[in-house]
Amino acid sequence: MSCSSAEACFEAFLDGKLTDTQRTGLLAHVDGCAACRGVLEELRVVDGLLSTPREVSLAPNFTFATMAETRAMGAPACYQAPIRAYLVSYLAGAWLIAAAAFLFAPQTMHALSGTVLDLARSIAEAIGGFGAMIARWFARGGNGLGALLGALLAVDVLLVTVFGFVLKYMRPRLVERLRP
């Protein structure tokens, strides 16, 4: 019997499920092989430890002491979202999408620029003089692209302001409200 076939029989041997011929062959191999004899002894020890139940006794005030330590720990810290990272990511993504649209579909973007410009001017007027000033400043040259970029910048300013407000003031309130 080889070592690998003997090791495959160890579990069945410890459970008493080997036939007499298999048991005799395994014991003959184990008597002559020190490595397999060591492994079998280790398995016997582990099997003996697993088969005997252990009873763990707890201190009489275990529950009270554990709860007291838990109360003394304090409330967990609330994770603060990196607002600047979100805002910078949004701006970078928005400008990359706009740049890709101009590169890959210039005719479509030129046709769309009039509609977007009107929408952006409406939004700029809604947010006040700052957005209108940016749109006019970029549109000075009579270039539709400049006006569109100015309008996009005004919309970005509006969205970043709203997004920042939501993350800074509304998110902590929602987290507190949803906490069990």
RODO-852126 format. One record per atom (N, C-alpha, C, O, CB): residue number from 1; atom name; residue in one letter; y, x, z. Coordinates in steps of 0.02 Angstrom, whole numbers. Each point is the difference from the previous one (the first is absolute). Glycine has a CB too. Layout:
N
NUM CA A Y X Z
...
//
This chain:
180
1 N M -59 43 0
1 CA M 59 -43 0
1 C M 62 45 0
1 O M 2 50 36
1 CB M -64 -144 26
2 N S 111 77 -102
2 CA S 62 39 -3
2 C S 49 -25 52
2 O S -8 -54 28
2 CB S -10 76 -151
3 N C 70 18 136
3 CA C 51 -18 50
3 C C 36 -64 -20
3 O C 14 -43 42
3 CB C 0 164 -13
4 N S 2 -129 -94
4 CA S 38 -60 -21
4 C S -42 -63 8
4 O S 26 -52 20
4 CB S 38 123 -101
5 N S -130 -67 65
5 CA S -42 -60 9
5 C S -13 -13 74
5 O S -9 -58 20
5 CB S -44 80 -131
6 N A 52 31 153
6 CA A -8 -10 72
6 C A 61 -34 29
6 O A -6 -45 41
6 CB A -68 147 -35
7 N E 134 -79 -26
7 CA E 61 -31 26
7 C E 6 -73 -20
7 O E 29 -40 37
7 CB E 27 152 -42
8 N A -82 -130 -53
8 CA A 1 -70 -22
8 C A -45 -43 45
8 O A 11 -61 4
8 CB A 12 99 -122
9 N C -73 -8 150
9 CA C -47 -37 43
9 C C 21 -3 73
9 O C -31 -36 39
9 CB C -58 69 -117
10 N F 141 4 98
10 CA F 18 4 71
10 C F 17 -68 30
10 O F -22 -16 55
10 CB F 63 132 -75
11 N E -3 -156 -15
11 CA E 20 -65 26
11 C E -60 -46 10
11 O E -6 -33 51
11 CB E 118 46 -107
12 N A -155 -14 6
12 CA A -60 -42 6
12 C A -45 26 56
12 O A -32 -40 34
12 CB A 38 13 -157
13 N F -10 93 133
13 CA F -39 28 53
13 C F 26 -22 69
13 O F -39 -20 43
13 CB F 13 119 -117
14 N L 92 -95 83
14 CA L 29 -20 64
14 C L -8 -75 13
14 O L -4 -21 57
14 CB L 86 116 -67
15 N D -83 -134 -43
15 CA D -9 -73 7
15 C D -73 -19 6
15 O D -16 -58 14
15 CB D 121 41 -79
16 N G -151 64 54
16 CA G -72 -14 5
16 C G -27 -36 -60
16 O G -47 -39 6
16 CB G 60 36 115
17 N K 16 14 -179
17 CA K -20 -36 -60
17 C K -39 42 -51
17 O K -9 -22 -57
17 CB K 109 -48 74
18 N L -123 129 2
18 CA L -38 42 -45
18 C L -75 -16 7
18 O L -24 -19 53
18 CB L 113 111 -45
19 N T -124 -82 -64
19 CA T -73 -7 3
19 C T -27 62 36
19 O T 36 49 10
19 CB T -40 -119 -117
20 N D -60 68 124
20 CA D -30 57 36
20 C D 0 63 -42
20 O D 12 55 27
20 CB D -83 -135 36
21 N T 58 74 -127
21 CA T -1 60 -43
21 C T 71 28 -9
21 O T 9 61 0
21 CB T -110 -106 -60
22 N Q 151 1 53
22 CA Q 69 24 -6
22 C Q 22 33 65
22 O Q 33 52 0
22 CB Q -6 -143 -83
23 N R -46 61 139
23 CA R 19 27 66
23 C R -32 69 11
23 O R 33 46 25
23 CB R -21 -164 22
24 N T -74 125 -66
24 CA T -36 63 8
24 C T 31 53 -43
24 O T 9 57 22
24 CB T -115 -119 3
25 N G 124 45 -88
25 CA G 32 49 -45
25 C G 68 20 24
25 O G 19 59 -5
25 CB G -82 -108 -89
26 N L 100 2 121
26 CA L 67 16 26
26 C L -4 45 61
26 O L 38 48 5
26 CB L 4 -158 -49
27 N L -87 94 91
27 CA L -7 41 60
27 C L -24 70 -17
27 O L 21 48 32
27 CB L -45 -150 35
28 N A -19 108 -117
28 CA A -24 66 -21
28 C A 59 41 -29
28 O A 6 60 14
28 CB A -122 -107 -37
29 N H 158 14 -16
29 CA H 58 36 -28
29 C H 49 20 55
29 O H 26 55 0
29 CB H -39 -119 -107
30 N V 26 17 154
30 CA V 49 14 53
30 C V -25 56 46
30 O V 41 38 25
30 CB V -3 -158 -29
31 N D -104 124 15
31 CA D -27 55 42
31 C D 13 68 -32
31 O D 9 49 36
31 CB D -97 -127 7
32 N G 88 81 -109
32 CA G 9 64 -34
32 C G 72 14 -22
32 O G 15 56 -21
32 CB G -131 -67 -15
33 N C 162 -38 40
33 CA C 68 9 -25
33 C C 49 -9 58
33 O C 7 -56 27
33 CB C -40 15 -142
34 N A 67 94 134
34 CA A 46 -3 57
34 C A 63 -42 -17
34 O A 26 -34 44
34 CB A -68 148 -6
35 N A 64 -112 -100
35 CA A 60 -38 -19
35 C A -13 -75 5
35 O A 41 -37 28
35 CB A -7 130 -105
36 N C -90 -116 51
36 CA C -16 -71 4
36 C C -14 -21 72
36 O C 18 -56 20
36 CB C -66 60 -137
37 N R 17 39 157
37 CA R -13 -15 70
37 C R 66 -10 37
37 O R 6 -46 41
37 CB R -114 111 -45
38 N G 158 -23 -10
38 CA G 66 -7 32
38 C G 35 -65 -20
38 O G 30 -34 42
38 CB G -21 159 -41
39 N V -13 -141 -66
39 CA V 31 -63 -23
39 C V -34 -60 31
39 O V 34 -47 21
39 CB V -3 102 -129
40 N L -98 -54 113
40 CA L -36 -56 29
40 C L 17 -7 74
40 O L 5 -56 25
40 CB L -99 73 -109
41 N E 101 38 119
41 CA E 19 -4 71
41 C E 70 -29 9
41 O E 11 -40 45
41 CB E -85 139 -21
42 N E 120 -78 -66
42 CA E 67 -28 3
42 C E -1 -75 -13
42 O E 35 -38 34
42 CB E 12 147 -72
43 N L -86 -131 -11
43 CA L -5 -71 -15
43 C L -32 -38 58
43 O L 19 -57 13
43 CB L -28 84 -135
44 N R -39 3 156
44 CA R -31 -33 58
44 C R 52 -10 56
44 O R 2 -53 32
44 CB R -113 104 -61
45 N V 152 0 40
45 CA V 52 -5 52
45 C V 50 -55 -18
45 O V 17 -42 41
45 CB V -31 166 -14
46 N V 38 -123 -90
46 CA V 48 -51 -22
46 C V -31 -69 4
46 O V 32 -48 23
46 CB V 23 131 -99
47 N D -118 -90 55
47 CA D -34 -65 3
47 C D -7 -23 72
47 O D 9 -60 14
47 CB D -71 88 -119
48 N G 47 17 151
48 CA G -5 -18 71
48 C G 67 -21 28
48 O G 3 -48 39
48 CB G -97 128 -27
49 N L 148 -46 -31
49 CA L 67 -19 25
49 C L 21 -68 -27
49 O L 32 -39 36
49 CB L -2 159 -28
50 N L -47 -134 -70
50 CA L 19 -64 -30
50 C L -41 -58 27
50 O L 24 -57 3
50 CB L 10 119 -105
51 N S -96 -48 122
51 CA S -42 -55 23
51 C S 12 -19 73
51 O S -18 -56 20
51 CB S -67 93 -102
52 N T 115 7 122
52 CA T 13 -17 70
52 C T 71 -27 5
52 O T 48 34 -18
52 CB T -128 55 60
53 N P 87 -151 -16
53 CA P 67 -29 6
53 C P 38 34 57
53 O P -28 17 52
53 CB P -13 -127 -97
54 N R 105 118 34
54 CA R 44 30 51
54 C R 49 -53 23
54 O R 26 -39 -41
54 CB R -38 155 -10
55 N E 24 -118 113
55 CA E 47 -48 28
55 C E 61 39 24
55 O E -5 45 42
55 CB E -88 -126 -9
56 N V 149 62 -59
56 CA V 62 33 19
56 C V 35 -46 50
56 O V 12 -59 -13
56 CB V -1 119 -99
57 N S 4 -32 170
57 CA S 34 -40 50
57 C S 75 15 -3
57 O S 21 57 -2
57 CB S -124 -58 77
58 N L 142 -52 -75
58 CA L 72 6 -2
58 C L 29 -5 70
58 O L -32 -28 45
58 CB L 34 -22 -161
59 N A 56 77 125
59 CA A 34 -6 64
59 C A 15 -73 14
59 O A 9 -39 -47
59 CB A 41 155 34
60 N P -47 -135 77
60 CA P 12 -71 16
60 C P 68 -25 -26
60 O P 6 -59 -16
60 CB P -77 73 116
61 N N 120 28 -104
61 CA N 66 -21 -24
61 C N 14 22 -72
61 O N 57 9 -19
61 CB N -17 -3 137
62 N F -93 2 -158
62 CA F 8 25 -68
62 C F 46 -44 -41
62 O F 46 26 -32
62 CB F -160 23 40
63 N T 103 -114 -9
63 CA T 41 -45 -41
63 C T 72 2 23
63 O T 46 3 -41
63 CB T -145 -76 22
64 N F 111 70 84
64 CA F 68 0 27
64 C F 36 66 -18
64 O F 58 -1 -20
64 CB F -95 -75 114
65 N A 2 132 -85
65 CA A 31 65 -15
65 C A 15 7 -74
65 O A 53 26 -19
65 CB A -114 24 116
66 N T 16 -73 -140
66 CA T 11 4 -72
66 C T 60 -42 -21
66 O T 41 22 -39
66 CB T -164 -2 22
67 N M 127 -80 43
67 CA M 56 -45 -17
67 C M 66 29 26
67 O M 51 -7 -33
67 CB M -129 -92 35
68 N A 77 129 57
68 CA A 61 30 28
68 C A 24 58 -44
68 O A 60 7 -12
68 CB A -95 -41 128
69 N E -11 75 -139
69 CA E 19 55 -45
69 C E 26 -27 -66
69 O E 47 29 -28
69 CB E -134 44 82
70 N T 58 -126 -79
70 CA T 23 -30 -63
70 C T 71 -27 7
70 O T 41 9 -44
70 CB T -159 -38 15
71 N R 132 -4 85
71 CA R 68 -26 11
71 C R 51 56 7
71 O R 57 -8 -21
71 CB R -106 -93 75
72 N A 29 157 -25
72 CA A 45 55 11
72 C A 16 38 -64
72 O A 48 39 -1
72 CB A -93 -29 116
73 N M 7 -20 -168
73 CA M 10 37 -62
73 C M 64 -20 -35
73 O M 30 42 -34
73 CB M -153 -32 23
74 N G 146 -70 18
74 CA G 61 -21 -35
74 C G -16 -27 -69
74 O G -56 6 -24
74 CB G 121 78 88
75 N A -15 -112 -94
75 CA A -8 -30 -66
75 C A -5 55 -53
75 O A 32 52 6
75 CB A 32 -155 31
76 N P -104 91 -89
76 CA P -4 50 -54
76 C P 66 3 -38
76 O P 36 -50 -6
76 CB P -160 31 -3
77 N A 139 77 -18
77 CA A 62 9 -37
77 C A -5 -35 -68
77 O A -52 2 -33
77 CB A 73 108 91
78 N C 32 -142 -77
78 CA C 3 -33 -65
78 C C 14 52 -54
78 O C 44 42 8
78 CB C -4 -151 46
79 N Y -76 105 -108
79 CA Y 9 47 -55
79 C Y 64 -18 -37
79 O Y 10 -57 -22
79 CB Y -135 73 10
80 N Q 169 32 4
80 CA Q 62 -10 -37
80 C Q -11 21 -72
80 O Q -19 57 -14
80 CB Q 89 -38 118
81 N A -59 -65 -148
81 CA A -9 14 -71
81 C A 54 48 -25
81 O A 58 -7 20
81 CB A -110 -106 -37
82 N P 35 161 -25
82 CA P 49 46 -27
82 C P 43 -35 -54
82 O P -18 0 -59
82 CB P -59 98 83
83 N I 131 -129 -3
83 CA I 41 -42 -45
83 C I 27 41 -58
83 O I 0 -23 -57
83 CB I 32 -50 154
84 N R -9 133 -83
84 CA R 28 40 -55
84 C R -53 15 -53
84 O R 15 0 -60
84 CB R 66 52 140
85 N A -142 -40 -59
85 CA A -52 14 -48
85 C A -14 -60 -45
85 O A -10 7 -60
85 CB A -41 74 140
86 N Y 51 -141 -51
86 CA Y -9 -60 -40
86 C Y 57 -10 -49
86 O Y -12 -16 -59
86 CB Y -51 -36 154
87 N L 123 63 -73
87 CA L 58 -11 -44
87 C L 1 51 -57
87 O L 13 -18 -57
87 CB L 50 -29 155
88 N V -75 110 -81
88 CA V -1 51 -52
88 C V -57 -12 -49
88 O V 9 9 -60
88 CB V 42 74 141
89 N S -108 -105 -56
89 CA S -57 -15 -45
89 C S 17 -57 -46
89 O S -15 2 -60
89 CB S -65 38 147
90 N Y 112 -92 -60
90 CA Y 19 -56 -42
90 C Y 49 22 -55
90 O Y -9 -16 -59
90 CB Y -8 -62 156
91 N L 69 115 -77
91 CA L 49 21 -50
91 C L -30 44 -54
91 O L 14 -8 -59
91 CB L 74 1 147
92 N A -130 55 -66
92 CA A -32 44 -49
92 C A -45 -40 -48
92 O A 2 11 -60
92 CB A 1 84 143
93 N G -41 -141 -56
93 CA G -44 -41 -42
93 C G 40 -43 -48
93 O G -18 -6 -58
93 CB G -67 6 149
94 N A 138 -32 -66
94 CA A 40 -44 -43
94 C A 32 39 -57
94 O A 0 -23 -57
94 CB A 22 -52 156
95 N W 5 133 -85
95 CA W 32 39 -52
95 C W -51 29 -49
95 O W 14 6 -60
95 CB W 79 21 139
96 N L -152 -9 -54
96 CA L -52 25 -46
96 C L -24 -55 -47
96 O L -13 12 -59
96 CB L -22 71 146
97 N I 28 -143 -60
97 CA I -21 -57 -43
97 C I 54 -14 -52
97 O I -16 -12 -58
97 CB I -51 -37 153
98 N A 130 50 -75
98 CA A 55 -12 -48
98 C A 1 55 -53
98 O A 9 -15 -60
98 CB A 57 -43 149
99 N A -75 121 -69
99 CA A 0 55 -48
99 C A -59 -6 -48
99 O A 7 12 -60
99 CB A 50 62 145
100 N A -116 -91 -59
100 CA A -58 -8 -43
100 C A 9 -57 -50
100 O A -21 5 -57
100 CB A -51 40 150
101 N A 104 -98 -71
101 CA A 12 -56 -45
101 C A 47 20 -56
101 O A -10 -20 -57
101 CB A -8 -60 152
102 N F 69 119 -80
102 CA F 46 23 -52
102 C F -34 49 -48
102 O F 15 0 -59
102 CB F 80 -16 138
103 N L -140 57 -53
103 CA L -34 48 -43
103 C L -52 -33 -46
103 O L -4 16 -59
103 CB L 22 70 147
104 N F -57 -132 -61
104 CA F -56 -27 -37
104 C F 15 -64 -38
104 O F -37 -18 -46
104 CB F -35 71 130
105 N A 125 -88 -66
105 CA A 17 -61 -35
105 C A 76 -7 -6
105 O A 29 -46 29
105 CB A -135 -9 14
106 N P 138 100 -80
106 CA P 73 -2 -2
106 C P 28 -63 -33
106 O P 52 -25 21
106 CB P -54 149 -25
107 N Q -32 -150 -48
107 CA Q 27 -60 -33
107 C Q -5 -60 47
107 O Q 47 -39 5
107 CB Q -81 85 -118
108 N T -21 -52 147
108 CA T -8 -55 47
108 C T 51 7 56
108 O T 30 -50 20
108 CB T -153 42 -47
109 N M 133 67 53
109 CA M 47 10 55
109 C M 71 -13 -22
109 O M 41 -26 38
109 CB M -118 110 12
110 N H 93 -67 -113
110 CA H 67 -13 -24
110 C H 12 -76 -5
110 O H 53 -24 19
110 CB H -54 133 -83
111 N A -49 -145 40
111 CA A 6 -73 -3
111 C A 2 -31 70
111 O A 35 -49 12
111 CB A -96 50 -122
112 N L 24 28 155
112 CA L -3 -26 69
112 C L 61 20 40
112 O L 17 -33 49
112 CB L -141 39 -54
113 N S 159 46 -16
113 CA S 57 25 39
113 C S 55 -52 7
113 O S 32 -4 52
113 CB S -59 119 -91
114 N G 38 -155 -13
114 CA G 52 -52 5
114 C G -17 -51 54
114 O G 44 -19 39
114 CB G -19 35 -160
115 N T -87 -38 122
115 CA T -21 -49 51
115 C T 2 31 69
115 O T 25 -31 48
115 CB T -98 -25 -132
116 N V 47 116 91
116 CA V -1 33 65
116 C V 72 14 22
116 O V 15 -6 60
116 CB V -128 57 -85
117 N L 155 -32 -21
117 CA L 70 15 16
117 C L 34 -63 27
117 O L 37 4 49
117 CB L -34 86 -137
118 N D -14 -146 56
118 CA D 30 -63 25
118 C D -26 -17 69
118 O D 38 -20 44
118 CB D -26 -21 -162
119 N L -77 49 128
119 CA L -30 -14 65
119 C L 26 49 52
119 O L 17 -20 56
119 CB L -119 -24 -113
120 N A 106 107 39
120 CA A 24 50 47
120 C A 74 -11 18
120 O A 20 9 57
120 CB A -104 71 -103
121 N R 124 -100 -4
121 CA R 70 -15 15
121 C R 5 -60 48
121 O R 43 0 44
121 CB R -9 45 -158
122 N S -76 -94 104
122 CA S 0 -57 46
122 C S -18 22 70
122 O S 31 -20 49
122 CB S -61 -56 -143
123 N I -21 118 99
123 CA I -20 26 67
123 C I 54 43 29
123 O I 15 -3 59
123 CB I -136 -1 -93
124 N A 152 46 -9
124 CA A 53 44 24
124 C A 59 -41 25
124 O A 30 18 51
124 CB A -67 69 -132
125 N E 54 -141 47
125 CA E 54 -42 24
125 C E -20 -34 65
125 O E 42 -12 43
125 CB E -4 -7 -161
126 N A -102 4 125
126 CA A -23 -33 61
126 C A 4 47 59
126 O A 15 -21 56
126 CB A -91 -52 -124
127 N I 62 137 58
127 CA I 2 46 57
127 C I 71 28 11
127 O I 12 36 49
127 CB I -132 -6 -71
128 N G 165 -47 -20
128 CA G 69 19 13
128 C G 27 51 -48
128 O G -29 15 -52
128 CB G 8 -40 169
129 N G 77 52 -97
129 CA G 38 45 -43
129 C G -35 66 -13
129 O G 11 31 -52
129 CB G 90 -84 95
130 N F -143 76 3
130 CA F -33 65 -10
130 C F -44 -1 -61
130 O F 3 46 -41
130 CB F 0 -26 164
131 N G -45 -72 -129
131 CA G -45 -4 -58
131 C G 39 -8 -65
131 O G -17 30 -50
131 CB G -70 -79 123
132 N A 139 8 -71
132 CA A 41 -10 -61
132 C A 35 65 -19
132 O A 6 16 -59
132 CB A 11 -138 89
133 N M 6 159 20
133 CA M 33 63 -13
133 C M -48 49 -34
133 O M 19 35 -47
133 CB M 57 -54 146
134 N I -137 22 -75
134 CA I -49 46 -29
134 C I -16 -21 -72
134 O I -3 42 -44
134 CB I -46 -20 158
135 N A 39 -87 -125
135 CA A -15 -24 -67
135 C A 57 14 -48
135 O A -12 21 -57
135 CB A -60 -111 106
136 N R 135 80 -27
136 CA R 57 14 -44
136 C R 8 75 -12
136 O R 17 21 -56
136 CB R 40 -124 100
137 N W -70 143 7
137 CA W 8 72 -7
137 C W -48 27 -52
137 O W 19 43 -40
137 CB W 19 -35 160
138 N F -101 -31 -119
138 CA F -48 23 -49
138 C F 12 -30 -69
138 O F -20 30 -50
138 CB F -62 -16 143
139 N A 113 -72 -97
139 CA A 10 -34 -64
139 C A 66 20 -33
139 O A 17 -27 -52
139 CB A -85 -68 95
140 N R 105 142 -14
140 CA R 66 20 -27
140 C R -3 23 -71
140 O R 45 -15 -39
140 CB R -13 46 152
141 N G -84 4 -132
141 CA G -3 27 -67
141 C G -20 -51 -52
141 O G -5 16 -59
141 CB G -23 92 109
142 N G 16 -170 -30
142 CA G -22 -51 -47
142 C G -73 7 -18
142 O G -25 -33 -46
142 CB G 141 29 1
143 N N -150 46 80
143 CA N -70 13 -13
143 C N -43 -50 38
143 O N 6 -5 61
143 CB N 18 128 -80
144 N G -67 -159 -14
144 CA G -44 -48 33
144 C G -48 34 48
144 O G -18 -28 52
144 CB G 27 -46 -151
145 N L -30 135 81
145 CA L -45 37 43
145 C L 33 18 66
145 O L -30 -5 53
145 CB L -28 51 -154
146 N G 122 -25 97
146 CA G 37 17 62
146 C G 9 -61 44
146 O G -6 4 61
146 CB G 64 87 -122
147 N A -42 -147 30
147 CA A 8 -62 40
147 C A -66 -20 31
147 O A -2 -23 57
147 CB A 95 -14 -132
148 N L -148 46 38
148 CA L -65 -17 27
148 C L -18 45 59
148 O L -25 -23 51
148 CB L -11 -17 -164
149 N L 49 105 106
149 CA L -13 46 55
149 C L 42 -17 61
149 O L -24 4 56
149 CB L -5 85 -139
150 N G 91 -107 71
150 CA G 43 -20 56
150 C G -25 -62 34
150 O G 1 -6 61
150 CB G 95 58 -118
151 N A -118 -100 17
151 CA A -26 -62 28
151 C A -65 14 39
151 O A -11 -29 53
151 CB A 64 -37 -147
152 N L -95 109 66
152 CA L -61 19 36
152 C L 16 34 66
152 O L -33 -13 50
152 CB L -27 25 -159
153 N L 110 30 109
153 CA L 21 33 62
153 C L 25 -51 50
153 O L -15 5 60
153 CB L 44 98 -124
154 N A 9 -153 41
154 CA A 24 -52 45
154 C A -57 -40 29
154 O A -1 -17 59
154 CB A 107 11 -124
155 N V -155 -11 23
155 CA V -58 -37 24
155 C V -40 43 49
155 O V -25 -26 50
155 CB V 20 -38 -158
156 N D -1 129 94
156 CA D -35 45 46
156 C D 35 1 68
156 O D -33 -2 52
156 CB D -5 71 -149
157 N V 103 -64 96
157 CA V 37 0 64
157 C V -13 -63 39
157 O V -11 2 60
157 CB V 100 70 -112
158 N L -88 -129 17
158 CA L -14 -64 33
158 C L -70 -2 28
158 O L -10 -18 58
158 CB L 91 -38 -135
159 N L -130 75 36
159 CA L -69 -3 23
159 C L -14 49 56
159 O L -37 -16 47
159 CB L 5 -19 -161
160 N V 60 95 110
160 CA V -9 49 54
160 C V 31 -26 64
160 O V -29 10 54
160 CB V 28 83 -138
161 N T 59 -125 80
161 CA T 31 -27 59
161 C T -43 -54 31
161 O T -11 -1 61
161 CB T 123 28 -108
162 N V -136 -72 7
162 CA V -43 -54 26
162 C V -65 27 27
162 O V -22 -19 54
162 CB V 72 -60 -136
163 N F -81 125 46
163 CA F -62 31 21
163 C F 9 38 66
163 O F -42 -6 45
163 CB F 6 15 -165
164 N G 90 28 125
164 CA G 14 37 62
164 C G 11 -47 59
164 O G -24 13 55
164 CB G 74 78 -123
165 N F -14 -147 56
165 CA F 12 -49 53
165 C F -66 -29 24
165 O F -12 -7 60
165 CB F 125 -20 -108
166 N V -156 9 1
166 CA V -64 -31 18
166 C V -42 50 40
166 O V -29 -19 51
166 CB V 33 -53 -154
167 N L -8 134 80
167 CA L -41 49 36
167 C L 29 17 68
167 O L -38 10 48
167 CB L 3 36 -158
168 N K 100 -42 115
168 CA K 31 22 62
168 C K 2 -55 53
168 O K -13 12 58
168 CB K 81 67 -124
169 N Y -52 -140 46
169 CA Y 13 -53 49
169 C Y -54 -54 1
169 O Y -16 -26 53
169 CB Y 136 49 -68
170 N M -147 -41 -42
170 CA M -47 -56 -2
170 C M -72 22 17
170 O M -37 -37 32
170 CB M 110 -18 -117
171 N R -94 114 63
171 CA R -68 23 11
171 C R -18 4 73
171 O R -53 -25 19
171 CB R 60 88 -125
172 N P 34 -32 150
172 CA P -18 1 71
172 C P -7 -70 30
172 O P -43 -11 43
172 CB P 101 120 -34
173 N R -16 -155 -31
173 CA R -6 -69 26
173 C R -65 -32 -23
173 O R -32 -35 39
173 CB R 157 25 -39
174 N L -143 21 -63
174 CA L -63 -28 -25
174 C L -60 31 36
174 O L -48 -35 16
174 CB L 102 15 -127
175 N V -51 85 124
175 CA V -55 34 35
175 C V -7 -29 71
175 O V -56 -12 22
175 CB V 74 117 -90
176 N E 38 -115 102
176 CA E -3 -29 67
176 C E -27 -71 -1
176 O E -38 -19 44
176 CB E 135 91 -11
177 N R -77 -111 -83
177 CA R -22 -68 -5
177 C R -75 -5 -16
177 O R -34 -46 24
177 CB R 149 15 -61
178 N L -141 78 -2
178 CA L -71 -2 -19
178 C L -45 33 50
178 O L -61 -7 -4
178 CB L 98 8 -113
179 N R -10 35 165
179 CA R -40 34 51
179 C R -36 -51 44
179 O R 32 -48 22
179 CB R 48 147 -23
180 N P -145 -89 15
180 CA P -37 -49 40
180 C P 20 0 73
180 O P -26 -38 40
180 CB P -67 50 -118
//
